[in-house]
Amino acid sequence: MSEGWTKRVPTGLLVLADGTVIEGFGLGAEGAVEGEVCFNTALTGYQEILTDPSYADQIVTFTFPHIGNVGANDEDREDFSPLGNAGAVGAILRAEVTEPSNYRSTGHLDGWLKSRGIVALSGIDTRALTVLVREKGMPNAVIAHDREGRFDVEALKKRAAEWAGIDGADIAQFVATKDQATWTERPWAWGEAAVADDAVRYRIVAIDYGAKRSIFRLLAGHGAEVVVVPPKTSAEDIIAMQPDGVFLSNGPGDPAATGVYAVPQIARLVEEGLPLFGICLGHQLLALALGGKTAKMHQGHHGANHPVKDYTTGKVEIVSMNHGFAVAADSLPEGVVETHRSLFDGSNCGLRLSDKPVFSVQHHPEASPGPQDSHYLFQRFFDLIDSHKAGRQAA
């Protein structure tokens, strides 16, 4: 060892359920928390990613090495929950976080992570960890941070091995809104604040399973008053609101577990004939309500560069995704048409009913972060609503 060189004591650990221990340097909140380790390939939008409620009970490994360099602000959060803490429980970074360099920054990522209660590690070989997830699947783990580097490793191993994980868990109920609310803010415009849209032409009831704010903004941008309701709201209560359409949001956890209470209500809404649009978890729940099945994925889809083909147009779009469960395409019954498919692995990414104004996609068409290739899906939803209204008036 050369004179003057001092070895840094690891202040953070990632302990996998199989006993693997990965050392790093902690930042953000101190303490330890369980989660499922996944990797995200997006190059931008780390705040949006970490505040996406679909990441509840997950530890996000960022494959892009430089995270935190544009700092943090209070505007780029995506969780809708009034608790203000729905999202990832942990983050894993390659490079140490530099001082922020962006005109929108109001603080350092470290302080923002602390305010959200997110435990994070830097100095991790994220390429090696990504390969591990790709080859062995998404492991259960404990991520821990102690500024003095004091850890009970055996206790952390035991904790990681005993954590029940996401499979079979209904997490949506814990991150979704508890009270009905109305959203009218339209999409962001450069240099302008998000304000209410005075030209309200539609009423959309959005069932919140862990929704993102940007979804509501895009719905409002089409002239909708968005009535956000809790995940256990009954179909009869929704029908009584006389909506022009119903939106099924994204969210975390196992769709089969959330489906215990959600599927019967969605099936009733489909029976009513209301225009219906689902994404992510909402897509999976709709598939279950129509008689399909879902299954846990090996490594999931997490990122903003996923190629998906829309078979209704023949076009390929690059989309934003965040899901660890998928709809089994071969389980879809007659009358349910597959509309989108992943070009990475061939998994189902969309469906529609052949005889009703009902459709859904697996990806996140609001794309926060990500490309805007799928924004057309919102217009498709409102076109269905207009057609449905015209049909009822003609009758």
Secondary structure in CASP SS format (residue, H / E / C, confidence):
PFRMAT SS
TARGET T0000
AUTHOR 0000-0000-0000
METHOD secondary structure of the structure
MODEL  1
M C 1.00
S C 1.00
E C 1.00
G C 1.00
W C 1.00
T C 1.00
K C 1.00
R C 1.00
V C 1.00
P C 1.00
T C 1.00
G E 1.00
L E 1.00
L E 1.00
V E 1.00
L E 1.00
A C 1.00
D C 1.00
G C 1.00
T C 1.00
V E 1.00
I E 1.00
E E 1.00
G E 1.00
F E 1.00
G E 1.00
L E 1.00
G E 1.00
A C 1.00
E C 1.00
G E 1.00
A E 1.00
V E 1.00
E E 1.00
G E 1.00
E E 1.00
V E 1.00
C E 1.00
F E 1.00
N E 1.00
T C 1.00
A C 1.00
L C 1.00
T C 1.00
G C 1.00
Y H 1.00
Q H 1.00
E H 1.00
I H 1.00
L H 1.00
T C 1.00
D C 1.00
P H 1.00
S H 1.00
Y H 1.00
A C 1.00
D C 1.00
Q E 1.00
I E 1.00
V E 1.00
T E 1.00
F E 1.00
T C 1.00
F C 1.00
P C 1.00
H C 1.00
I C 1.00
G C 1.00
N C 1.00
V C 1.00
G C 1.00
A E 1.00
N C 1.00
D C 1.00
E C 1.00
D C 1.00
R C 1.00
E C 1.00
D E 1.00
F C 1.00
S C 1.00
P C 1.00
L C 1.00
G C 1.00
N C 1.00
A C 1.00
G C 1.00
A C 1.00
V C 1.00
G E 1.00
A E 1.00
I E 1.00
L C 1.00
R C 1.00
A C 1.00
E C 1.00
V C 1.00
T C 1.00
E C 1.00
P C 1.00
S C 1.00
N C 1.00
Y C 1.00
R C 1.00
S C 1.00
T C 1.00
G E 1.00
H C 1.00
L H 1.00
D H 1.00
G H 1.00
W H 1.00
L H 1.00
K H 1.00
S H 1.00
R H 1.00
G C 1.00
I C 1.00
V E 1.00
A E 1.00
L E 1.00
S E 1.00
G C 1.00
I C 1.00
D C 1.00
T H 1.00
R H 1.00
A H 1.00
L H 1.00
T H 1.00
V H 1.00
L H 1.00
V H 1.00
R H 1.00
E H 1.00
K H 1.00
G C 1.00
M C 1.00
P C 1.00
N E 1.00
A E 1.00
V E 1.00
I E 1.00
A E 1.00
H E 1.00
D C 1.00
R C 1.00
E C 1.00
G C 1.00
R C 1.00
F C 1.00
D C 1.00
V H 1.00
E H 1.00
A H 1.00
L H 1.00
K H 1.00
K H 1.00
R H 1.00
A H 1.00
A H 1.00
E H 1.00
W C 1.00
A C 1.00
G C 1.00
I C 1.00
D C 1.00
G C 1.00
A C 1.00
D C 1.00
I C 1.00
A H 1.00
Q H 1.00
F H 1.00
V H 1.00
A C 1.00
T C 1.00
K C 1.00
D C 1.00
Q C 1.00
A E 1.00
T E 1.00
W E 1.00
T C 1.00
E E 1.00
R C 1.00
P C 1.00
W C 1.00
A E 1.00
W C 1.00
G C 1.00
E E 1.00
A C 1.00
A C 1.00
V C 1.00
A E 1.00
D C 1.00
D C 1.00
A C 1.00
V C 1.00
R C 1.00
Y E 1.00
R E 1.00
I E 1.00
V E 1.00
A E 1.00
I E 1.00
D C 1.00
Y C 1.00
G C 1.00
A C 1.00
K E 1.00
R H 1.00
S H 1.00
I H 1.00
F H 1.00
R H 1.00
L H 1.00
L H 1.00
A H 1.00
G H 1.00
H C 1.00
G C 1.00
A E 1.00
E E 1.00
V E 1.00
V E 1.00
V E 1.00
V E 1.00
P C 1.00
P C 1.00
K C 1.00
T C 1.00
S C 1.00
A H 1.00
E H 1.00
D H 1.00
I H 1.00
I H 1.00
A H 1.00
M C 1.00
Q C 1.00
P C 1.00
D C 1.00
G E 1.00
V E 1.00
F E 1.00
L E 1.00
S C 1.00
N C 1.00
G C 1.00
P C 1.00
G C 1.00
D C 1.00
P H 1.00
A H 1.00
A H 1.00
T H 1.00
G H 1.00
V H 1.00
Y H 1.00
A H 1.00
V H 1.00
P H 1.00
Q H 1.00
I H 1.00
A H 1.00
R H 1.00
L H 1.00
V H 1.00
E H 1.00
E H 1.00
G C 1.00
L C 1.00
P C 1.00
L E 1.00
F E 1.00
G E 1.00
I E 1.00
C C 1.00
L H 1.00
G H 1.00
H H 1.00
Q H 1.00
L H 1.00
L H 1.00
A H 1.00
L H 1.00
A H 1.00
L C 1.00
G C 1.00
G C 1.00
K C 1.00
T E 1.00
A E 1.00
K E 1.00
M E 1.00
H E 1.00
Q E 1.00
G E 1.00
H E 1.00
H E 1.00
G E 1.00
A E 1.00
N E 1.00
H E 1.00
P E 1.00
V E 1.00
K E 1.00
D E 1.00
Y C 1.00
T C 1.00
T C 1.00
G C 1.00
K E 1.00
V E 1.00
E E 1.00
I E 1.00
V E 1.00
S E 1.00
M E 1.00
N E 1.00
H E 1.00
G E 1.00
F E 1.00
A E 1.00
V E 1.00
A C 1.00
A H 1.00
D H 1.00
S H 1.00
L C 1.00
P C 1.00
E C 1.00
G C 1.00
V E 1.00
V E 1.00
E E 1.00
T E 1.00
H E 1.00
R E 1.00
S E 1.00
L C 1.00
F C 1.00
D C 1.00
G C 1.00
S C 1.00
N E 1.00
C E 1.00
G E 1.00
L E 1.00
R E 1.00
L E 1.00
S C 1.00
D C 1.00
K C 1.00
P C 1.00
V E 1.00
F E 1.00
S E 1.00
V E 1.00
Q C 1.00
H C 1.00
H C 1.00
P C 1.00
E C 1.00
A C 1.00
S C 1.00
P C 1.00
G C 1.00
P C 1.00
Q C 1.00
D C 1.00
S C 1.00
H C 1.00
Y H 1.00
L H 1.00
F H 1.00
Q H 1.00
R H 1.00
F H 1.00
F H 1.00
D H 1.00
L H 1.00
I H 1.00
D H 1.00
S H 1.00
H H 1.00
K H 1.00
A H 1.00
G H 1.00
R H 1.00
Q H 1.00
A H 1.00
A C 1.00
END
